[in-house]
Amino acid sequence: MNETPTTTLPDRLIQAHQPGRRMGVLMVNLGTPERPTPGAIRRYLRQFLSDRRVVEVPRPIWWLILNLIILPLRPIRLAKTYGSVWHPQGSPLMVISQQQHRALQAALADTALVELAMTYGQPSIPAALARLKAQGADRVLVLPLYPQYSATTTAAVTDAVFRVLMQDRDPPALRIIRQYHDDPAYIDALAQSVKRHWAQHGRGDHLLCSFHGIPQRNVLLGDPYHCQAHKTARLLRERLGLAPDAMSLSFQSRLGRMPWLQPYTEAHVTALAHAGVKQLDVICPGFAADCLETLEEVAIGYHETFTHAGGGALRYIPALNAEAEHMAGLASLVRRHLQGWGESRSESPAEIDARLAEVTRVLPGANFSGL
């Protein structure tokens, strides 16, 4: 007796018919070398500085600068710098980001899956999206850990996400948190970190908000980063009840010779020292986690600049990192952006079996082995 051949459905087709699909959150930061060695730093910088969102210079010119000047020389200098702040478990950014991931997943355990990714390096955005999909997430909220929007950071994240989804036959629904520079919980967390620092070390003569800089040209082309940084600083000053002259703003981490947002932090801390400021407190509100730019450039480098100019001490206020008020604020932000994106109706096992049987019936003899 001839038997009717059966069709084996691929796992991905079966998964698409399963009930209880979940929401996912993809939290993304910039990235970090895997080790504080010239080779690892060179690989990281090549990927980072090859992104057109990060460096908007004509490609032939930038290729020469990157490959003949930056990549041969800069990793050697940076290896020692990275080594000075490296943790036994890895880079500060990676260690703190993993702590943030665990804290956010714990806070959202009843609501969404959470995965951590880096725009450059590991864990990668493609791998994190694949993990979310494998766990049944059919809706993904992207959380770039940049309070102030910039094309150099947030847009680079969205580009990377879209490149992955362009290759996916069944991509998840997508939402993106564009910025949270004026979110009340974020401002509260910043204020609490300043007050905690003052309670432990006493209040300095002046409070400086140092943001990562971007080229002035980017702002002229429409990037809102400059305005959002100023708004964050103003809201923080108001929340702390400070007079306008008790706090100022500057921009750090300039790269190259083109004009960047000003005042430059290095020049500004020198000017403050010359103006008679002896105890300078510095906070970096644009960094969700401490990294090379905060722990070495600000806490060490600008401290030396300040003291050499006649200042007494530059006291760095740590980034919000995985502090409870920061993670509670991020969880609240995520929950608001997930509103109205609730679970789809659960189906009974019988309904699922019936639909899978129908797929098999309308695709007789289909060969799914290559899927």
C-alpha positions in Angstrom: 0.0 0.0 0.0 1.3 3.4 -1.0 1.7 5.9 1.8 1.2 9.6 1.3 4.6 11.3 1.8 4.7 13.7 4.8 6.1 17.1 4.7 8.4 18.2 7.5 8.0 21.9 8.3 11.1 23.8 9.2 11.6 25.1 12.7 11.3 28.7 11.7 7.9 28.1 10.1 6.6 26.3 13.2 8.0 29.0 15.4 6.1 31.7 13.4 2.8 30.0 14.4 3.5 29.6 18.1 1.5 31.5 20.7 2.8 33.9 23.3 5.2 35.9 21.1 7.0 38.4 23.2 8.4 41.9 23.1 12.1 42.5 23.0 14.4 45.3 24.0 17.7 45.8 22.3 19.9 48.1 24.4 22.9 49.3 22.5 26.1 51.2 23.4 29.0 52.2 21.3 31.4 49.3 21.8 34.9 48.6 23.1 38.1 46.6 22.1 38.1 43.1 23.4 41.5 43.5 24.9 43.8 46.5 25.7 46.3 45.5 23.0 47.3 47.3 19.8 45.9 44.6 17.6 42.5 44.5 19.3 42.3 48.3 19.4 43.2 48.5 15.7 40.4 46.1 14.8 37.9 48.1 16.8 39.0 51.5 15.5 38.9 50.2 11.9 35.2 49.3 12.3 34.3 52.3 14.3 36.1 54.9 12.2 35.0 53.4 8.9 31.4 54.2 9.7 30.2 57.1 7.5 27.9 58.2 10.3 31.0 58.7 12.6 33.3 60.4 10.1 31.7 62.5 7.3 34.8 63.0 5.2 35.1 62.1 1.5 36.1 58.4 1.5 39.3 58.6 -0.6 40.7 61.3 1.7 39.6 59.5 4.9 40.9 56.1 3.7 44.4 57.6 3.5 44.2 59.3 6.9 42.7 56.2 8.6 45.0 53.6 7.1 48.3 55.6 6.8 48.1 57.7 10.0 45.5 56.6 12.5 45.5 52.8 12.4 49.3 52.4 12.3 50.0 54.8 15.2 46.9 55.4 17.5 46.4 51.8 18.7 50.0 51.8 20.1 49.4 54.9 22.1 45.9 53.8 23.2 47.0 50.4 24.5 48.7 51.9 27.5 45.7 54.3 28.1 43.2 51.4 27.9 45.4 49.3 30.2 45.2 52.0 32.9 41.5 51.7 33.2 40.9 48.0 32.3 39.0 45.8 34.7 40.0 42.1 35.4 36.6 41.2 33.8 37.1 43.4 30.7 36.8 47.0 29.7 34.9 49.4 32.0 32.2 49.9 29.3 31.6 46.2 28.8 31.6 45.4 32.5 29.1 48.2 33.3 27.0 47.5 30.2 26.6 43.8 31.3 25.5 45.1 34.8 23.0 47.4 33.1 21.7 44.5 31.0 21.1 42.3 34.0 19.4 45.1 35.9 17.1 46.1 33.0 16.1 42.5 32.4 15.3 42.0 36.0 13.1 45.1 36.0 11.3 44.1 32.8 11.1 40.4 33.5 7.3 40.5 33.3 7.2 42.6 30.2 10.0 42.0 27.7 13.2 40.2 26.8 16.3 42.3 26.9 19.5 41.8 24.9 22.7 43.8 25.0 24.6 44.8 21.8 27.4 47.1 20.7 27.4 49.1 17.5 31.0 48.2 17.0 32.6 45.0 18.3 30.9 42.4 20.4 28.2 41.5 21.3 27.1 42.5 17.8 23.7 43.9 16.8 23.0 41.0 14.3 23.8 38.4 17.0 21.6 40.2 19.6 18.7 40.5 17.2 19.0 36.8 16.3 18.9 35.9 20.0 15.7 38.0 20.5 14.1 36.3 17.5 15.1 32.8 18.7 13.3 33.5 22.0 10.1 34.5 20.2 10.3 38.3 20.1 8.2 39.6 17.2 8.3 43.2 18.4 11.7 44.9 19.2 12.2 48.3 21.0 15.7 49.6 20.3 17.2 51.6 23.2 20.4 53.4 22.2 22.1 54.4 25.4 22.7 57.9 24.2 20.5 60.5 26.1 21.2 63.2 23.4 20.5 62.3 19.8 23.3 62.5 17.3 23.7 61.1 13.8 27.2 59.9 15.0 25.7 57.6 17.6 21.9 57.0 17.6 21.6 57.1 13.8 24.6 54.7 13.6 22.6 52.3 15.8 19.5 52.5 13.6 21.6 52.0 10.4 23.0 48.8 11.9 19.6 47.5 12.9 18.1 48.3 9.5 20.9 46.5 7.7 20.0 43.3 9.7 16.3 43.6 9.1 16.7 44.2 5.4 18.0 40.6 5.2 15.2 39.1 7.3 12.2 37.6 5.5 10.1 38.0 8.6 11.5 41.0 10.5 10.0 42.0 13.9 8.0 45.1 14.3 10.3 47.9 15.4 10.3 50.9 17.6 13.3 53.2 18.5 13.8 55.5 21.4 15.3 58.4 19.6 16.5 60.4 22.7 15.7 61.0 26.4 17.8 64.1 27.1 15.0 65.8 29.0 13.3 62.8 30.5 12.5 63.7 34.2 13.8 60.3 35.5 17.1 60.8 33.7 17.4 64.4 35.0 16.6 63.2 38.5 19.2 60.4 38.3 21.8 63.0 37.3 20.9 65.3 40.1 21.0 62.4 42.6 24.5 61.4 41.5 25.7 65.0 42.0 24.1 65.3 45.4 25.6 61.9 46.4 29.1 63.1 45.3 28.7 66.4 47.3 27.5 64.4 50.4 30.6 62.3 50.2 33.3 64.8 49.1 31.8 68.2 49.8 30.6 70.6 47.1 33.2 72.1 44.8 33.5 75.7 43.6 32.0 75.0 40.2 30.1 72.2 38.4 31.1 71.4 34.8 29.0 69.3 32.4 31.3 67.9 29.8 29.6 66.3 26.8 31.3 64.4 24.0 31.9 66.7 21.1 30.9 66.5 17.4 32.0 68.6 14.5 30.3 72.0 14.1 29.5 71.0 10.6 27.2 68.3 11.8 25.1 70.8 13.7 24.9 73.1 10.7 23.6 70.2 8.7 20.7 69.7 11.2 22.0 67.5 14.1 20.1 68.5 17.2 22.8 67.3 19.6 24.1 70.7 20.6 20.6 72.0 21.6 19.8 68.8 23.5 23.1 68.9 25.5 22.3 72.5 26.5 18.8 71.5 27.6 20.1 68.6 29.7 22.5 70.9 31.4 19.9 73.6 32.0 17.4 71.1 33.5 20.1 69.6 35.7 21.1 73.1 37.0 17.5 73.9 37.7 16.9 70.6 39.5 20.0 71.3 41.7 18.9 74.9 42.3 22.2 76.3 41.1 22.7 79.9 39.9 23.7 80.2 36.2 27.3 81.1 37.0 27.7 78.0 39.3 27.6 75.6 36.4 28.9 75.6 32.8 29.0 73.3 29.8 31.8 72.2 27.5 32.6 69.5 24.8 35.4 67.0 24.9 37.1 64.3 22.8 37.9 66.4 19.7 39.3 64.5 16.8 41.2 66.1 13.9 41.6 69.8 13.0 38.1 70.8 11.9 36.1 73.0 14.3 34.1 71.0 16.8 31.5 72.2 19.3 32.9 74.7 21.7 34.0 75.5 24.3 36.5 72.6 24.3 36.7 71.0 27.7 40.5 71.1 27.9 40.6 74.9 27.3 37.6 75.4 29.5 39.0 73.8 32.6 42.2 75.8 32.1 40.1 79.0 31.9 38.3 78.0 35.1 41.6 77.4 36.9 42.8 80.8 35.8 39.5 82.4 37.1 40.3 81.1 40.6 38.3 77.8 40.7 40.1 75.5 43.1 37.7 72.5 43.4 36.1 71.6 40.1 33.4 68.9 39.9 32.9 67.4 36.5 30.0 65.3 35.3 29.5 63.8 31.8 25.7 63.5 31.3 26.0 62.1 27.7 27.6 58.9 28.9 25.3 56.2 30.2 28.3 54.1 31.3 31.9 55.0 32.2 34.5 54.3 29.6 37.9 55.5 28.3 36.6 59.0 27.6 35.4 59.5 31.2 37.8 57.5 33.3 41.0 58.4 31.5 40.4 61.6 29.4 38.3 63.4 32.1 39.2 61.9 35.4 42.9 61.7 34.7 43.8 63.9 31.7 41.7 66.9 32.5 42.6 66.7 36.2 46.3 67.1 35.1 45.3 70.0 32.8 43.4 71.7 35.6 46.1 71.4 38.3 48.9 72.5 35.9 46.8 75.6 35.2 46.7 76.4 38.9 43.5 74.6 40.0 43.4 72.5 43.1 41.6 69.3 42.2 39.2 68.1 39.4 36.8 65.6 41.0 35.0 63.4 38.4 31.4 62.4 39.2 30.9 58.9 37.9 28.5 58.2 35.1 25.0 56.9 36.0 26.2 53.3 35.2 24.0 50.6 36.9 22.9 52.8 39.8 19.4 51.9 41.0 17.8 55.3 40.1 19.3 55.1 36.6 18.1 51.6 35.9 14.6 52.4 37.3 14.5 55.5 35.0 15.5 53.4 32.0 12.9 50.7 32.9 10.2 53.4 33.2 11.3 54.9 29.8 11.1 51.5 28.1 7.7 50.7 29.6 6.3 54.0 28.2 7.6 53.2 24.8 6.2 49.7 24.9 2.7 50.9 25.7 0.0 49.7 23.3 2.3 47.0 22.0 0.7 44.2 24.1 0.7 40.5 23.6 -1.3 39.1 20.7 -4.2 36.7 21.5 -3.0 33.3 22.7 -4.2 30.3 20.7 -5.0 26.9 21.8 -2.7 23.9 20.8 -5.6 22.6 18.7 -5.7 25.9 16.7 -2.0 25.9 16.2 -2.0 22.2 15.0 -4.9 23.0 12.6 -3.0 25.9 11.0 0.2 23.9 10.7 -1.7 21.1 9.0 -3.2 23.6 6.6 0.3 24.9 5.7 1.3 21.3 5.0 -1.8 20.7 2.9 -1.4 23.8 0.7 2.3 23.1 0.2 2.2 19.4 -0.8 5.6 17.9 -1.4 7.4 21.1 -0.4 11.0 20.6 0.4 12.0 22.7 3.4 15.4 21.0 3.9 17.3 24.0 2.6 15.6 26.6 4.8 
